[in-house]
């Protein structure tokens, strides 16, 4: 027995030594080593984040209200939020109660993960370029052309992800000089090679300089012929559209017009508008979202897929939703050419004005009393990993750049350039595209309608904001906040361009149309910041939170995990508390007789 045991032990030792040798013979580094141009192209799939800024942006904006807060007639509900951090975002507090893919932490990690992939690709692009060869051999002419396009895509994607991070976690851009005193976010240009590296936030001016350099270098390198599915990449048109958006935030309006026009690639934008409104054969509400975000839709310049429970937060919970003032200022409210398009809610008896194209294209948040959503920008596609167990992943597809958005950017730029006729042409085209299938009360847009409607809206809003009676001040019935004082000249001063009284109704039209166009996507938060708009959030039974122009809470606090790793937190972020007194508006406006 003893000999048998010794022999067995020896055999075990031999097997163990053999296994150990096999293990030691293997390279412990499990990273993928990029050997050719095709691998670089494939890796760029990871150069796009699967996280969405919709949840952070919408809950921070005026596109949602708290249904647990009393309405004008005293109706309130007792709905639980989908997540505890929903309440923190709504109150503009640092988020400490969640880190899923829709949270600031998820956004931060997901976007920097995409940036890391871009940097890994760029490192190899420069290496292959310098050697004019890959480890597998010399670069052919075709390889070199592909390499240039891949490099352009990686540069633009890196710039885009930094741009979104900056516009979430920083104060709005304030011009080349003032932005030198504003905190930025780390602009990462090289792959990480150290464990727990330390990054400085730098300045916002520095971040924008880096973004601009990446755009200028990358935009001309992109070749659409490289992609099998161009609309899920930064194709040429999408790169131009992003450049136009970037320069809109910088207030360099000549470049906005230039890049926006290039994004149409010589096509008439009238032939590239969303044809959703022509189709009335949808059976399920989710079919509307699928149709609106399909690749065949000429309006969609670039689509992004994300893992997100935003639809569930927004619709299933019913706590924070597009309801009352929020929906009346956007998807179910009046406008300059459709003010007389009246509807009645058969369940509640409420009458309201609405752009007719949205009739039949909106879903309800739990029940009609909880709110409404436009199904074309807010829907979920569920990917089952186990149908029997009913588990899988929530997907949301967003159209990051569309023909309509580009038109509205260009219209705003034309206004500052003194080309009101061209701005009006773009605004009218946007309105015409939404008249499809509508009734006769949705009129062709005129200049007189724009001036009268938005002057009236802004005057009523300013008058109401100066009331001392809180019940009247926060009344849902005073033009819903469709127009608010624009403080762009204070947020980002310009010696060359001014938001004058004459331009104000037109600028209000641009921001209102864009609010409708980007409903539920989170983009409204960016417009609020760059335009210096006020936001009121009624919370719970009696609290009112108020965000004024230039408030330091415009900058969402960076994640606690980043701060714990040594990153500097946001400067001067005050403790948030309900504001119970009216705030005087400082914007310019035109008084009219009522």
Secondary structure in CASP SS format (residue, H / E / C, confidence):
PFRMAT SS
TARGET T0000
AUTHOR 0000-0000-0000
METHOD secondary structure of the structure
MODEL  1
X C 1.00
X H 1.00
X H 1.00
X H 1.00
X H 1.00
X H 1.00
X H 1.00
X H 1.00
X H 1.00
X H 1.00
X H 1.00
X H 1.00
X H 1.00
X H 1.00
X H 1.00
X H 1.00
X H 1.00
X H 1.00
X H 1.00
X H 1.00
X H 1.00
X H 1.00
X H 1.00
X H 1.00
X H 1.00
X C 1.00
X C 1.00
X C 1.00
X C 1.00
X C 1.00
X C 1.00
X C 1.00
X C 1.00
X C 1.00
X C 1.00
X C 1.00
X H 1.00
X H 1.00
X H 1.00
X H 1.00
X H 1.00
X H 1.00
X H 1.00
X H 1.00
X H 1.00
X H 1.00
X H 1.00
X C 1.00
X C 1.00
X C 1.00
X C 1.00
X C 1.00
X C 1.00
X H 1.00
X H 1.00
X H 1.00
X H 1.00
X H 1.00
X H 1.00
X H 1.00
X C 1.00
X C 1.00
X C 1.00
X C 1.00
X E 1.00
X E 1.00
X C 1.00
X C 1.00
X C 1.00
X C 1.00
X C 1.00
X C 1.00
X C 1.00
X C 1.00
X C 1.00
X C 1.00
X C 1.00
X C 1.00
X C 1.00
X C 1.00
X C 1.00
X C 1.00
X C 1.00
X H 1.00
X H 1.00
X H 1.00
X H 1.00
X H 1.00
X H 1.00
X H 1.00
X C 1.00
X C 1.00
X C 1.00
X C 1.00
X C 1.00
X C 1.00
X C 1.00
X C 1.00
X C 1.00
X C 1.00
X C 1.00
X C 1.00
X C 1.00
X H 1.00
X H 1.00
X H 1.00
X H 1.00
X H 1.00
X H 1.00
X H 1.00
X H 1.00
X H 1.00
X H 1.00
X H 1.00
X H 1.00
X H 1.00
X H 1.00
X H 1.00
X H 1.00
X H 1.00
X H 1.00
X H 1.00
X H 1.00
X H 1.00
X H 1.00
X H 1.00
X H 1.00
X H 1.00
X H 1.00
X H 1.00
X H 1.00
X C 1.00
X E 1.00
X E 1.00
X C 1.00
X C 1.00
X E 1.00
X E 1.00
X C 1.00
X C 1.00
X H 1.00
X H 1.00
X H 1.00
X H 1.00
X H 1.00
X H 1.00
X H 1.00
X H 1.00
X H 1.00
X H 1.00
X H 1.00
X H 1.00
X H 1.00
X H 1.00
X H 1.00
X H 1.00
X H 1.00
X H 1.00
X H 1.00
X H 1.00
X H 1.00
X H 1.00
X H 1.00
X H 1.00
X H 1.00
X H 1.00
X H 1.00
X H 1.00
X H 1.00
X C 1.00
X C 1.00
X C 1.00
X C 1.00
X C 1.00
X C 1.00
X C 1.00
X C 1.00
X H 1.00
X H 1.00
X H 1.00
X H 1.00
X C 1.00
X E 1.00
X C 1.00
X C 1.00
X C 1.00
X C 1.00
X C 1.00
X C 1.00
X C 1.00
X C 1.00
X C 1.00
X C 1.00
X C 1.00
X C 1.00
X C 1.00
X C 1.00
X C 1.00
X C 1.00
X C 1.00
X C 1.00
X C 1.00
X E 1.00
X H 1.00
X H 1.00
X H 1.00
X H 1.00
X H 1.00
X H 1.00
X H 1.00
X H 1.00
X H 1.00
X H 1.00
X H 1.00
X H 1.00
X H 1.00
X H 1.00
X H 1.00
X C 1.00
X C 1.00
X C 1.00
X C 1.00
X C 1.00
X H 1.00
X H 1.00
X H 1.00
X C 1.00
X C 1.00
X C 1.00
X H 1.00
X H 1.00
X H 1.00
X C 1.00
X C 1.00
X C 1.00
X H 1.00
X H 1.00
X H 1.00
X H 1.00
X H 1.00
X H 1.00
X H 1.00
X H 1.00
X H 1.00
X H 1.00
X H 1.00
X H 1.00
X H 1.00
X H 1.00
X H 1.00
X C 1.00
X C 1.00
X H 1.00
X H 1.00
X H 1.00
X H 1.00
X H 1.00
X H 1.00
X H 1.00
X H 1.00
X H 1.00
X H 1.00
X H 1.00
X C 1.00
X C 1.00
X C 1.00
X C 1.00
X C 1.00
X H 1.00
X H 1.00
X H 1.00
X C 1.00
X C 1.00
X C 1.00
X C 1.00
X H 1.00
X H 1.00
X H 1.00
X C 1.00
X C 1.00
X C 1.00
X C 1.00
X C 1.00
X C 1.00
X H 1.00
X H 1.00
X H 1.00
X H 1.00
X H 1.00
X H 1.00
X H 1.00
X H 1.00
X C 1.00
X C 1.00
X C 1.00
X C 1.00
X C 1.00
X C 1.00
X C 1.00
X E 1.00
X E 1.00
X E 1.00
X E 1.00
X E 1.00
X E 1.00
X E 1.00
X E 1.00
X C 1.00
X C 1.00
X H 1.00
X H 1.00
X H 1.00
X H 1.00
X H 1.00
X H 1.00
X H 1.00
X H 1.00
X C 1.00
X C 1.00
X E 1.00
X E 1.00
X C 1.00
X C 1.00
X C 1.00
X H 1.00
X H 1.00
X H 1.00
X H 1.00
X C 1.00
X C 1.00
X C 1.00
X C 1.00
X C 1.00
X C 1.00
X C 1.00
X C 1.00
X C 1.00
X C 1.00
X C 1.00
X C 1.00
X C 1.00
X E 1.00
X E 1.00
X E 1.00
X C 1.00
X C 1.00
X C 1.00
X C 1.00
X C 1.00
X C 1.00
X E 1.00
X E 1.00
X E 1.00
X C 1.00
X C 1.00
X H 1.00
X H 1.00
X H 1.00
X C 1.00
X C 1.00
X C 1.00
X E 1.00
X E 1.00
X E 1.00
X C 1.00
X C 1.00
X C 1.00
X H 1.00
X H 1.00
X H 1.00
X C 1.00
X E 1.00
X E 1.00
X E 1.00
X C 1.00
X C 1.00
X C 1.00
X C 1.00
X C 1.00
X C 1.00
X E 1.00
X E 1.00
X E 1.00
X E 1.00
X E 1.00
X E 1.00
X C 1.00
X C 1.00
X C 1.00
X C 1.00
X E 1.00
X E 1.00
X E 1.00
X E 1.00
X E 1.00
X E 1.00
X E 1.00
X E 1.00
X E 1.00
X E 1.00
X E 1.00
X E 1.00
X H 1.00
X H 1.00
X H 1.00
X H 1.00
X H 1.00
X H 1.00
X H 1.00
X H 1.00
X H 1.00
X H 1.00
X H 1.00
X H 1.00
X H 1.00
X H 1.00
X C 1.00
X C 1.00
X C 1.00
X H 1.00
X H 1.00
X H 1.00
X H 1.00
X H 1.00
X H 1.00
X H 1.00
X H 1.00
X H 1.00
X H 1.00
X H 1.00
X H 1.00
X H 1.00
X H 1.00
X C 1.00
X C 1.00
X C 1.00
X C 1.00
X C 1.00
X C 1.00
X C 1.00
X C 1.00
X C 1.00
X C 1.00
X C 1.00
X C 1.00
X C 1.00
X H 1.00
X H 1.00
X H 1.00
X H 1.00
X H 1.00
X H 1.00
X H 1.00
X H 1.00
X H 1.00
X H 1.00
X H 1.00
X H 1.00
X H 1.00
X H 1.00
X H 1.00
X H 1.00
X H 1.00
X H 1.00
X H 1.00
X C 1.00
X C 1.00
X C 1.00
X C 1.00
X H 1.00
X H 1.00
X H 1.00
X H 1.00
X C 1.00
X C 1.00
X C 1.00
X C 1.00
X C 1.00
X H 1.00
X H 1.00
X H 1.00
X C 1.00
X C 1.00
X C 1.00
X C 1.00
X C 1.00
X C 1.00
X H 1.00
X H 1.00
X H 1.00
X H 1.00
X C 1.00
X C 1.00
X C 1.00
X C 1.00
X C 1.00
X C 1.00
X C 1.00
X C 1.00
X C 1.00
X H 1.00
X H 1.00
X H 1.00
X H 1.00
X H 1.00
X H 1.00
X H 1.00
X H 1.00
X H 1.00
X H 1.00
X H 1.00
X H 1.00
X H 1.00
X H 1.00
X H 1.00
X H 1.00
X H 1.00
X C 1.00
X C 1.00
X C 1.00
X C 1.00
X C 1.00
X C 1.00
X H 1.00
X H 1.00
X H 1.00
X H 1.00
X H 1.00
X H 1.00
X H 1.00
X H 1.00
X C 1.00
X C 1.00
X C 1.00
X E 1.00
X E 1.00
X E 1.00
X E 1.00
X E 1.00
X C 1.00
X C 1.00
X C 1.00
X E 1.00
X E 1.00
X E 1.00
X E 1.00
X E 1.00
X C 1.00
X C 1.00
X C 1.00
X C 1.00
X H 1.00
X H 1.00
X H 1.00
X C 1.00
X C 1.00
X C 1.00
X C 1.00
X C 1.00
X H 1.00
X H 1.00
X H 1.00
X H 1.00
X H 1.00
X C 1.00
X C 1.00
X C 1.00
X C 1.00
X C 1.00
X C 1.00
X C 1.00
X C 1.00
X C 1.00
X C 1.00
X C 1.00
X C 1.00
X C 1.00
X C 1.00
X C 1.00
X C 1.00
X C 1.00
X C 1.00
X C 1.00
X C 1.00
X C 1.00
X C 1.00
X C 1.00
X C 1.00
X C 1.00
X C 1.00
X C 1.00
X C 1.00
X C 1.00
X C 1.00
END
